[in-house]
Amino acid sequence: MFFSDTMRRNLLILCCCQALVMSAGPLIIATSGLVGLALAQQKIWATLPTACMFAGMLVITFPASILMKRIGRRMGFTLGLLVGLAGALLSTYAIVERSFMLFALGTFLIGITNGFGQYYRFAAAEVASAQYRGRAISWVMVGGVVAAFLGPNIANWSRDVLFGVPFAGSYASLLILYGLSLVLIANLRIPMPDKEERSGSQRPLWQVATQPAFLVAAVGALLAYGVMNLLMTATPLAMVGNGHDFGDTVFVIQWHVVAMYGPSFFTGHLIQRFGVTRIMSIGAVMLAACVAINLSGLTVMHFWAALVLLGLGWNFLFVGGTTLLIETYTPAEKAKAQGLNDLLVFGTVAMSALASGFLHQLVGWTALNYSVLPAIALALGATFWLGRRRANAASMA
């Protein structure tokens, strides 16, 4: 057996919480741009609420990691969910009252919850043995497959159930998801950080961050997320602009998120068998293929195929980057190394979400797709470089 009974129980809880909490992401991606178009005085700001969600993730990422070093994973995750409840309430109220700024603030608070939730994957690695950490990360990220169906479909089913105001019910439904997550987290059994993790000897952060493996892990993850988010956030706007209805948008976003998390059933095994840099390189190639399809047509199936490849490429790069990152720090360095990595990643995500609306409005869908090609080339070059470096070191050993 790969995992003990306690490990499997913890992984199941983390997987379920990943599914429930991360459902907010596709829900907001599918709806917030449309809500923004309805509420914002200037349509160029339509994707600001999406950017605010990622900004919330950005500002909490490093503090959340340091906080959980002191109070433990379970208390940290609980605190994040309480903030999410406040964000869901505020977003619902803002839509009913037609307040664009309050809606943006609500998505910012939801982003804080998502920022805490990003550490579910690291918590999974901590409850597994060293040999199976990649698989543990993948298992927990499988929860995103459920989120892929849950988030967009909740947005669609509940959009008109509250006060007859479009999408108010969608955000109210997050209260149920966060409430269930709180019950699950109460049953999580992860030991508090030990003495070595709290006060062990540490290298300066710059020494940790300038290791080749850390650099490639961070660059791969942030470019994967940045490219994915830039294209994903603009896709609903591009689809509406080309005459496709909201049901088509839900279909495309849903399968995109399936592609993001579905490969997690086997990504850890592929990394273990073929090596982390090779899998990350394949992910970068998939992102390039996504751009090629986006540039070739504007039908629903073009958008669908492109976003499926976008999700697959993100999964290979992001799971690979997370697995690679774990190799680069000691227990005492864990909080600051993870915090810095996710700060870089979600800083890029927040900027790309905001830039997405501007670029789509100012230069159009085609130019937006061309703009991500240098980032994809950098990700591919970095992973290839580290792979060759490791191969040369192994041949000389």
NUDOMAR-166923 format. One record per residue (C-alpha): residue number from 1; chain; x, y, z. Coordinates in pm, whole numbers, plus 50000, padded with zeros to 5 digits. Example, Ala and Ser with C-alpha at 12.3 -4.5 7.8 and 13.67 -1.06 7.14 Angstrom:
BEGIN
site k=1 | c=A | east=51230 | north=49550 | up=50780
site k=2 | c=A | east=51367 | north=49894 | up=50714
This chain:
BEGIN
site k=1 | c=A | east=50000 | north=50000 | up=50000
site k=2 | c=A | east=50125 | north=50348 | up=49917
site k=3 | c=A | east=49966 | north=50521 | up=50217
site k=4 | c=A | east=49869 | north=50424 | up=50572
site k=5 | c=A | east=49506 | north=50449 | up=50685
site k=6 | c=A | east=49572 | north=50785 | up=50854
site k=7 | c=A | east=49746 | north=50919 | up=50545
site k=8 | c=A | east=49461 | north=50809 | up=50320
site k=9 | c=A | east=49207 | north=50971 | up=50555
site k=10 | c=A | east=49395 | north=51300 | up=50556
site k=11 | c=A | east=49439 | north=51289 | up=50178
site k=12 | c=A | east=49067 | north=51223 | up=50130
site k=13 | c=A | east=48980 | north=51523 | up=50349
site k=14 | c=A | east=49226 | north=51744 | up=50164
site k=15 | c=A | east=49097 | north=51621 | up=49829
site k=16 | c=A | east=48735 | north=51698 | up=49926
site k=17 | c=A | east=48830 | north=52043 | up=50053
site k=18 | c=A | east=49023 | north=52105 | up=49733
site k=19 | c=A | east=48707 | north=52020 | up=49539
site k=20 | c=A | east=48478 | north=52240 | up=49749
site k=21 | c=A | east=48703 | north=52542 | up=49798
site k=22 | c=A | east=48849 | north=52545 | up=49449
site k=23 | c=A | east=48496 | north=52538 | up=49300
site k=24 | c=A | east=48491 | north=52911 | up=49368
site k=25 | c=A | east=48763 | north=52960 | up=49107
site k=26 | c=A | east=48578 | north=52831 | up=48798
site k=27 | c=A | east=48254 | north=52982 | up=48930
site k=28 | c=A | east=48413 | north=53327 | up=48947
site k=29 | c=A | east=48598 | north=53284 | up=48618
site k=30 | c=A | east=48276 | north=53189 | up=48440
site k=31 | c=A | east=48068 | north=53469 | up=48594
site k=32 | c=A | east=48271 | north=53761 | up=48727
site k=33 | c=A | east=48359 | north=53904 | up=48387
site k=34 | c=A | east=47991 | north=53905 | up=48295
site k=35 | c=A | east=47892 | north=54054 | up=48631
site k=36 | c=A | east=48167 | north=54311 | up=48581
site k=37 | c=A | east=48029 | north=54403 | up=48239
site k=38 | c=A | east=47687 | north=54460 | up=48400
site k=39 | c=A | east=47810 | north=54660 | up=48700
site k=40 | c=A | east=48119 | north=54854 | up=48584
site k=41 | c=A | east=48070 | north=55200 | up=48440
site k=42 | c=A | east=48365 | north=55145 | up=48205
site k=43 | c=A | east=48366 | north=54800 | up=48041
site k=44 | c=A | east=48744 | north=54789 | up=48029
site k=45 | c=A | east=48733 | north=54711 | up=48403
site k=46 | c=A | east=48513 | north=54404 | up=48355
site k=47 | c=A | east=48784 | north=54158 | up=48466
site k=48 | c=A | east=48886 | north=54363 | up=48772
site k=49 | c=A | east=48688 | north=54136 | up=49012
site k=50 | c=A | east=48873 | north=53833 | up=48873
site k=51 | c=A | east=49200 | north=54019 | up=48923
site k=52 | c=A | east=49092 | north=54102 | up=49279
site k=53 | c=A | east=49039 | north=53733 | up=49351
site k=54 | c=A | east=49395 | north=53661 | up=49246
site k=55 | c=A | east=49518 | north=53972 | up=49430
site k=56 | c=A | east=49365 | north=53827 | up=49747
site k=57 | c=A | east=49560 | north=53509 | up=49685
site k=58 | c=A | east=49872 | north=53717 | up=49630
site k=59 | c=A | east=49860 | north=53924 | up=49948
site k=60 | c=A | east=49786 | north=53628 | up=50176
site k=61 | c=A | east=50019 | north=53372 | up=50022
site k=62 | c=A | east=50339 | north=53450 | up=50215
site k=63 | c=A | east=50169 | north=53549 | up=50545
site k=64 | c=A | east=49954 | north=53233 | up=50534
site k=65 | c=A | east=50261 | north=53014 | up=50503
site k=66 | c=A | east=50436 | north=53185 | up=50795
site k=67 | c=A | east=50116 | north=53179 | up=51002
site k=68 | c=A | east=50065 | north=52806 | up=50952
site k=69 | c=A | east=50422 | north=52747 | up=51063
site k=70 | c=A | east=50305 | north=52884 | up=51401
site k=71 | c=A | east=49945 | north=52765 | up=51434
site k=72 | c=A | east=49944 | north=52456 | up=51212
site k=73 | c=A | east=49769 | north=52363 | up=50889
site k=74 | c=A | east=49426 | north=52289 | up=51036
site k=75 | c=A | east=49385 | north=52623 | up=51212
site k=76 | c=A | east=49519 | north=52807 | up=50910
site k=77 | c=A | east=49275 | north=52638 | up=50674
site k=78 | c=A | east=48988 | north=52711 | up=50917
site k=79 | c=A | east=49076 | north=53081 | up=50927
site k=80 | c=A | east=49085 | north=53094 | up=50549
site k=81 | c=A | east=48739 | north=52941 | up=50520
site k=82 | c=A | east=48591 | north=53194 | up=50763
site k=83 | c=A | east=48720 | north=53474 | up=50542
site k=84 | c=A | east=48559 | north=53296 | up=50247
site k=85 | c=A | east=48219 | north=53300 | up=50416
site k=86 | c=A | east=48250 | north=53678 | up=50455
site k=87 | c=A | east=48353 | north=53713 | up=50090
site k=88 | c=A | east=48060 | north=53509 | up=49963
site k=89 | c=A | east=47814 | north=53716 | up=50168
site k=90 | c=A | east=47963 | north=54045 | up=50050
site k=91 | c=A | east=47970 | north=53939 | up=49683
site k=92 | c=A | east=47605 | north=53834 | up=49697
site k=93 | c=A | east=47504 | north=54162 | up=49861
site k=94 | c=A | east=47707 | north=54361 | up=49607
site k=95 | c=A | east=47534 | north=54198 | up=49309
site k=96 | c=A | east=47190 | north=54260 | up=49457
site k=97 | c=A | east=47278 | north=54624 | up=49531
site k=98 | c=A | east=47464 | north=54667 | up=49199
site k=99 | c=A | east=47787 | north=54782 | up=49363
site k=100 | c=A | east=48088 | north=54707 | up=49144
site k=101 | c=A | east=48345 | north=54801 | up=49410
site k=102 | c=A | east=48183 | north=54589 | up=49682
site k=103 | c=A | east=48171 | north=54299 | up=49438
site k=104 | c=A | east=48543 | north=54339 | up=49370
site k=105 | c=A | east=48607 | north=54346 | up=49747
site k=106 | c=A | east=48403 | north=54028 | up=49790
site k=107 | c=A | east=48606 | north=53844 | up=49527
site k=108 | c=A | east=48922 | north=53973 | up=49697
site k=109 | c=A | east=48814 | north=53801 | up=50023
site k=110 | c=A | east=48732 | north=53482 | up=49832
site k=111 | c=A | east=49082 | north=53505 | up=49686
site k=112 | c=A | east=49224 | north=53504 | up=50040
site k=113 | c=A | east=49041 | north=53177 | up=50102
site k=114 | c=A | east=49184 | north=53036 | up=49779
site k=115 | c=A | east=49530 | north=53149 | up=49892
site k=116 | c=A | east=49503 | north=52937 | up=50206
site k=117 | c=A | east=49359 | north=52656 | up=49994
site k=118 | c=A | east=49668 | north=52647 | up=49772
site k=119 | c=A | east=49852 | north=52492 | up=50068
site k=120 | c=A | east=49634 | north=52181 | up=50053
site k=121 | c=A | east=49886 | north=52042 | up=49803
site k=122 | c=A | east=50180 | north=52105 | up=50038
site k=123 | c=A | east=49985 | north=51956 | up=50328
site k=124 | c=A | east=49939 | north=51643 | up=50115
site k=125 | c=A | east=50314 | north=51616 | up=50063
site k=126 | c=A | east=50366 | north=51646 | up=50438
site k=127 | c=A | east=50143 | north=51348 | up=50523
site k=128 | c=A | east=50307 | north=51117 | up=50267
site k=129 | c=A | east=50645 | north=50947 | up=50268
site k=130 | c=A | east=50920 | north=51106 | up=50057
site k=131 | c=A | east=50887 | north=50845 | up=49781
site k=132 | c=A | east=50519 | north=50917 | up=49721
site k=133 | c=A | east=50500 | north=51292 | up=49765
site k=134 | c=A | east=50441 | north=51351 | up=49395
site k=135 | c=A | east=50150 | north=51108 | up=49400
site k=136 | c=A | east=50007 | north=51262 | up=49718
site k=137 | c=A | east=50011 | north=51606 | up=49556
site k=138 | c=A | east=49839 | north=51463 | up=49249
site k=139 | c=A | east=49576 | north=51283 | up=49457
site k=140 | c=A | east=49473 | north=51603 | up=49634
site k=141 | c=A | east=49466 | north=51801 | up=49311
site k=142 | c=A | east=49222 | north=51545 | up=49171
site k=143 | c=A | east=48966 | north=51736 | up=49379
site k=144 | c=A | east=48987 | north=51996 | up=49107
site k=145 | c=A | east=48806 | north=51756 | up=48872
site k=146 | c=A | east=48500 | north=51780 | up=49096
site k=147 | c=A | east=48548 | north=52157 | up=49111
site k=148 | c=A | east=48547 | north=52168 | up=48732
site k=149 | c=A | east=48191 | north=52040 | up=48724
site k=150 | c=A | east=48070 | north=52185 | up=49052
site k=151 | c=A | east=48177 | north=52548 | up=49010
site k=152 | c=A | east=48045 | north=52629 | up=48659
site k=153 | c=A | east=47728 | north=52424 | up=48702
site k=154 | c=A | east=47644 | north=52584 | up=49036
site k=155 | c=A | east=47693 | north=52919 | up=48863
site k=156 | c=A | east=47449 | north=52815 | up=48592
site k=157 | c=A | east=47186 | north=52639 | up=48809
site k=158 | c=A | east=47169 | north=52906 | up=49078
site k=159 | c=A | east=47221 | north=53222 | up=48873
site k=160 | c=A | east=46857 | north=53340 | up=48901
site k=161 | c=A | east=46736 | north=53179 | up=49225
site k=162 | c=A | east=46799 | north=53474 | up=49456
site k=163 | c=A | east=46583 | north=53788 | up=49427
site k=164 | c=A | east=46567 | north=53732 | up=49051
site k=165 | c=A | east=46907 | north=53903 | up=49022
site k=166 | c=A | east=47142 | north=53725 | up=48776
site k=167 | c=A | east=47432 | north=53547 | up=48949
site k=168 | c=A | east=47346 | north=53654 | up=49306
site k=169 | c=A | east=47247 | north=53295 | up=49383
site k=170 | c=A | east=47573 | north=53170 | up=49235
site k=171 | c=A | east=47776 | north=53355 | up=49496
site k=172 | c=A | east=47535 | north=53270 | up=49779
site k=173 | c=A | east=47593 | north=52901 | up=49701
site k=174 | c=A | east=47956 | north=52941 | up=49808
site k=175 | c=A | east=47832 | north=52966 | up=50167
site k=176 | c=A | east=47731 | north=52600 | up=50151
site k=177 | c=A | east=48062 | north=52492 | up=49999
site k=178 | c=A | east=48268 | north=52675 | up=50262
site k=179 | c=A | east=48047 | north=52547 | up=50543
site k=180 | c=A | east=48100 | north=52185 | up=50435
site k=181 | c=A | east=48473 | north=52248 | up=50411
site k=182 | c=A | east=48482 | north=52374 | up=50770
site k=183 | c=A | east=48326 | north=52047 | up=50887
site k=184 | c=A | east=48584 | north=51844 | up=50696
site k=185 | c=A | east=48883 | north=52048 | up=50814
site k=186 | c=A | east=48773 | north=51995 | up=51176
site k=187 | c=A | east=48851 | north=51626 | up=51119
site k=188 | c=A | east=49194 | north=51678 | up=50963
site k=189 | c=A | east=49478 | north=51521 | up=51164
site k=190 | c=A | east=49811 | north=51679 | up=51077
site k=191 | c=A | east=50068 | north=51722 | up=51356
site k=192 | c=A | east=50163 | north=52072 | up=51461
site k=193 | c=A | east=50501 | north=52193 | up=51329
site k=194 | c=A | east=50779 | north=52034 | up=51532
site k=195 | c=A | east=51076 | north=52206 | up=51695
site k=196 | c=A | east=51302 | north=52156 | up=51394
site k=197 | c=A | east=51049 | north=52319 | up=51162
site k=198 | c=A | east=50982 | north=52607 | up=51400
site k=199 | c=A | east=51338 | north=52693 | up=51501
site k=200 | c=A | east=51587 | north=52478 | up=51306
site k=201 | c=A | east=51886 | north=52626 | up=51128
site k=202 | c=A | east=51806 | north=52799 | up=50801
site k=203 | c=A | east=51989 | north=52934 | up=50502
site k=204 | c=A | east=51915 | north=53291 | up=50394
site k=205 | c=A | east=51612 | north=53304 | up=50165
site k=206 | c=A | east=51821 | north=53426 | up=49873
site k=207 | c=A | east=52036 | north=53111 | up=49892
site k=208 | c=A | east=51729 | north=52891 | up=49880
site k=209 | c=A | east=51572 | north=53091 | up=49598
site k=210 | c=A | east=51883 | north=53097 | up=49374
site k=211 | c=A | east=51918 | north=52719 | up=49355
site k=212 | c=A | east=51867 | north=52606 | up=48994
site k=213 | c=A | east=51587 | north=52369 | up=49092
site k=214 | c=A | east=51403 | north=52641 | up=49287
site k=215 | c=A | east=51436 | north=52886 | up=49000
site k=216 | c=A | east=51302 | north=52642 | up=48743
site k=217 | c=A | east=51023 | north=52526 | up=48977
site k=218 | c=A | east=50910 | north=52886 | up=49039
site k=219 | c=A | east=50950 | north=52998 | up=48678
site k=220 | c=A | east=50763 | north=52694 | up=48547
site k=221 | c=A | east=50476 | north=52736 | up=48792
site k=222 | c=A | east=50437 | north=53113 | up=48756
site k=223 | c=A | east=50455 | north=53109 | up=48377
site k=224 | c=A | east=50212 | north=52816 | up=48361
site k=225 | c=A | east=49966 | north=52998 | up=48582
site k=226 | c=A | east=50022 | north=53335 | up=48414
site k=227 | c=A | east=49969 | north=53208 | up=48060
site k=228 | c=A | east=49676 | north=52990 | up=48165
site k=229 | c=A | east=49507 | north=53270 | up=48355
site k=230 | c=A | east=49557 | north=53532 | up=48084
site k=231 | c=A | east=49392 | north=53314 | up=47820
site k=232 | c=A | east=49130 | north=53158 | up=48047
site k=233 | c=A | east=49007 | north=53492 | up=48186
site k=234 | c=A | east=48971 | north=53641 | up=47840
site k=235 | c=A | east=48797 | north=53337 | up=47690
site k=236 | c=A | east=48444 | north=53414 | up=47824
site k=237 | c=A | east=48477 | north=53770 | up=47688
site k=238 | c=A | east=48598 | north=53640 | up=47351
site k=239 | c=A | east=48315 | north=53386 | up=47334
site k=240 | c=A | east=48045 | north=53640 | up=47415
site k=241 | c=A | east=48201 | north=53880 | up=47165
site k=242 | c=A | east=48172 | north=53614 | up=46896
site k=243 | c=A | east=47806 | north=53539 | up=46963
site k=244 | c=A | east=47833 | north=53232 | up=47187
site k=245 | c=A | east=47588 | north=53207 | up=47479
site k=246 | c=A | east=47661 | north=53157 | up=47850
site k=247 | c=A | east=47588 | north=52784 | up=47833
site k=248 | c=A | east=47868 | north=52745 | up=47578
site k=249 | c=A | east=48101 | north=52940 | up=47806
site k=250 | c=A | east=48015 | north=52714 | up=48101
site k=251 | c=A | east=48085 | north=52408 | up=47882
site k=252 | c=A | east=48427 | north=52536 | up=47777
site k=253 | c=A | east=48535 | north=52650 | up=48126
site k=254 | c=A | east=48412 | north=52326 | up=48279
site k=255 | c=A | east=48620 | north=52109 | up=48051
site k=256 | c=A | east=48916 | north=52340 | up=48087
site k=257 | c=A | east=48915 | north=52286 | up=48463
site k=258 | c=A | east=48869 | north=51909 | up=48409
site k=259 | c=A | east=49182 | north=51920 | up=48194
site k=260 | c=A | east=49363 | north=52119 | up=48465
site k=261 | c=A | east=49301 | north=51862 | up=48737
site k=262 | c=A | east=49203 | north=51537 | up=48562
site k=263 | c=A | east=49562 | north=51444 | up=48471
site k=264 | c=A | east=49642 | north=51450 | up=48844
site k=265 | c=A | east=49525 | north=51087 | up=48851
site k=266 | c=A | east=49850 | north=51001 | up=48675
site k=267 | c=A | east=50079 | north=51308 | up=48668
site k=268 | c=A | east=50262 | north=51196 | up=48984
site k=269 | c=A | east=50325 | north=50853 | up=48829
site k=270 | c=A | east=50451 | north=51011 | up=48506
site k=271 | c=A | east=50689 | north=51235 | up=48701
site k=272 | c=A | east=50820 | north=50936 | up=48896
site k=273 | c=A | east=50873 | north=50736 | up=48576
site k=274 | c=A | east=50997 | north=50993 | up=48325
site k=275 | c=A | east=51139 | north=51270 | up=48542
site k=276 | c=A | east=51001 | north=51603 | up=48649
site k=277 | c=A | east=51174 | north=51824 | up=48391
site k=278 | c=A | east=51057 | north=51611 | up=48099
site k=279 | c=A | east=50694 | north=51632 | up=48213
site k=280 | c=A | east=50724 | north=52007 | up=48264
site k=281 | c=A | east=50866 | north=52048 | up=47912
site k=282 | c=A | east=50573 | north=51856 | up=47765
site k=283 | c=A | east=50343 | north=52093 | up=47956
site k=284 | c=A | east=50504 | north=52394 | up=47789
site k=285 | c=A | east=50456 | north=52236 | up=47445
site k=286 | c=A | east=50086 | north=52187 | up=47524
site k=287 | c=A | east=50052 | north=52558 | up=47606
site k=288 | c=A | east=50200 | north=52642 | up=47266
site k=289 | c=A | east=49950 | north=52407 | up=47099
site k=290 | c=A | east=49668 | north=52588 | up=47282
site k=291 | c=A | east=49775 | north=52919 | up=47127
site k=292 | c=A | east=49792 | north=52761 | up=46781
site k=293 | c=A | east=49430 | north=52641 | up=46810
site k=294 | c=A | east=49310 | north=52977 | up=46945
site k=295 | c=A | east=49461 | north=53144 | up=46639
site k=296 | c=A | east=49302 | north=52897 | up=46397
site k=297 | c=A | east=48930 | north=52960 | up=46463
site k=298 | c=A | east=48653 | north=53102 | up=46682
site k=299 | c=A | east=48396 | north=52823 | up=46701
site k=300 | c=A | east=48292 | north=52668 | up=47032
site k=301 | c=A | east=48501 | north=52361 | up=46950
site k=302 | c=A | east=48809 | north=52577 | up=46885
site k=303 | c=A | east=48766 | north=52739 | up=47226
site k=304 | c=A | east=48702 | north=52398 | up=47384
site k=305 | c=A | east=49007 | north=52225 | up=47232
site k=306 | c=A | east=49235 | north=52518 | up=47312
site k=307 | c=A | east=49129 | north=52538 | up=47676
site k=308 | c=A | east=49159 | north=52162 | up=47722
site k=309 | c=A | east=49521 | north=52183 | up=47605
site k=310 | c=A | east=49569 | north=52491 | up=47822
site k=311 | c=A | east=49452 | north=52293 | up=48125
site k=312 | c=A | east=49671 | north=51992 | up=48046
site k=313 | c=A | east=49978 | north=52210 | up=47996
site k=314 | c=A | east=49911 | north=52391 | up=48323
site k=315 | c=A | east=49879 | north=52062 | up=48512
site k=316 | c=A | east=50209 | north=51921 | up=48388
site k=317 | c=A | east=50398 | north=52243 | up=48459
site k=318 | c=A | east=50234 | north=52324 | up=48792
site k=319 | c=A | east=50236 | north=51976 | up=48949
site k=320 | c=A | east=50589 | north=51931 | up=48818
site k=321 | c=A | east=50697 | north=52266 | up=48962
site k=322 | c=A | east=50544 | north=52184 | up=49302
site k=323 | c=A | east=50718 | north=51844 | up=49309
site k=324 | c=A | east=51048 | north=52003 | up=49209
site k=325 | c=A | east=51014 | north=52277 | up=49471
site k=326 | c=A | east=50989 | north=52025 | up=49756
site k=327 | c=A | east=51345 | north=51914 | up=49680
site k=328 | c=A | east=51490 | north=52257 | up=49750
site k=329 | c=A | east=51433 | north=52329 | up=50121
site k=330 | c=A | east=51477 | north=52188 | up=50471
site k=331 | c=A | east=51184 | north=52162 | up=50719
site k=332 | c=A | east=51286 | north=52489 | up=50884
site k=333 | c=A | east=51301 | north=52663 | up=50546
site k=334 | c=A | east=50968 | north=52522 | up=50428
site k=335 | c=A | east=50738 | north=52811 | up=50522
site k=336 | c=A | east=50943 | north=53086 | up=50361
site k=337 | c=A | east=51031 | north=52880 | up=50052
site k=338 | c=A | east=50670 | north=52782 | up=49988
site k=339 | c=A | east=50555 | north=53134 | up=50067
site k=340 | c=A | east=50801 | north=53294 | up=49825
site k=341 | c=A | east=50713 | north=53049 | up=49550
site k=342 | c=A | east=50340 | north=53111 | up=49580
site k=343 | c=A | east=50396 | north=53487 | up=49617
site k=344 | c=A | east=50573 | north=53486 | up=49280
site k=345 | c=A | east=50311 | north=53260 | up=49124
site k=346 | c=A | east=50005 | north=53451 | up=49240
site k=347 | c=A | east=50164 | north=53789 | up=49181
site k=348 | c=A | east=50189 | north=53683 | up=48819
site k=349 | c=A | east=49833 | north=53548 | up=48827
site k=350 | c=A | east=49688 | north=53873 | up=48966
site k=351 | c=A | east=49864 | north=54082 | up=48704
site k=352 | c=A | east=49761 | north=53850 | up=48422
site k=353 | c=A | east=49396 | north=53854 | up=48531
site k=354 | c=A | east=49389 | north=54234 | up=48527
site k=355 | c=A | east=49588 | north=54256 | up=48203
site k=356 | c=A | east=49355 | north=54007 | up=48035
site k=357 | c=A | east=49062 | north=54247 | up=48022
site k=358 | c=A | east=49278 | north=54538 | up=47905
site k=359 | c=A | east=49450 | north=54336 | up=47632
site k=360 | c=A | east=49129 | north=54183 | up=47505
site k=361 | c=A | east=48960 | north=54523 | up=47493
site k=362 | c=A | east=49256 | north=54717 | up=47350
site k=363 | c=A | east=49436 | north=54480 | up=47113
site k=364 | c=A | east=49195 | north=54191 | up=47063
site k=365 | c=A | east=49193 | north=53814 | up=47102
site k=366 | c=A | east=49454 | north=53739 | up=46834
site k=367 | c=A | east=49721 | north=53976 | up=46968
site k=368 | c=A | east=49655 | north=53855 | up=47322
site k=369 | c=A | east=49740 | north=53501 | up=47215
site k=370 | c=A | east=50059 | north=53607 | up=47041
site k=371 | c=A | east=50166 | north=53795 | up=47356
site k=372 | c=A | east=50204 | north=53475 | up=47563
site k=373 | c=A | east=50443 | north=53297 | up=47325
site k=374 | c=A | east=50765 | north=53444 | up=47477
site k=375 | c=A | east=50658 | north=53323 | up=47823
site k=376 | c=A | east=50592 | north=52973 | up=47690
site k=377 | c=A | east=50934 | north=52970 | up=47521
site k=378 | c=A | east=51099 | north=53074 | up=47849
site k=379 | c=A | east=50925 | north=52796 | up=48043
site k=380 | c=A | east=51029 | north=52538 | up=47785
site k=381 | c=A | east=51388 | north=52664 | up=47779
site k=382 | c=A | east=51421 | north=52666 | up=48158
site k=383 | c=A | east=51295 | north=52311 | up=48206
site k=384 | c=A | east=51507 | north=52181 | up=47918
site k=385 | c=A | east=51815 | north=52352 | up=48066
site k=386 | c=A | east=51765 | north=52196 | up=48410
site k=387 | c=A | east=51702 | north=51856 | up=48256
site k=388 | c=A | east=52029 | north=51871 | up=48064
site k=389 | c=A | east=52213 | north=52000 | up=48371
site k=390 | c=A | east=52088 | north=51707 | up=48580
site k=391 | c=A | east=52166 | north=51456 | up=48308
site k=392 | c=A | east=52524 | north=51586 | up=48278
site k=393 | c=A | east=52569 | north=51575 | up=48657
site k=394 | c=A | east=52441 | north=51216 | up=48667
site k=395 | c=A | east=52677 | north=51107 | up=48389
site k=396 | c=A | east=52977 | north=51255 | up=48573
site k=397 | c=A | east=52887 | north=51096 | up=48909
